């Protein structure tokens, strides 16, 4: 059993990115049933909720590549993108908390929901932009990147009040 499967219910979509191309992983990971069920035409498996109210899409947004997130979105036709966890964190909150620029960029560019969700405040009063800034504050190479600047600009355009929050 993969050690990560003990930590994340949605492990099959987060740490094991090779699952996207090789679904025959049952000998390696105990949580492949989520992936297997989704691949066999049961996307409701992607709505399995963790103990903190997170779906596989939430965890994938924080820890995976945009390739994995895109695959999940396609499997579920984007239905889980609008779901917030128990503290009102959206998938965009998770991607920003993880400093996952590739996923944030994907969510902001591919989905109309993103401009709305970039304005969602969680129970702690945090916007996704606040979480992204916090996640990269000590990572000069990321904070100085063009990609980061473009993402911050896009989020500020959607929610100029974030500057004062």
Order of alpha helices (4+ residues) and beta strands (2+ residues): alpha-alpha-alpha-alpha-alpha-alpha-alpha-alpha-alpha-alpha
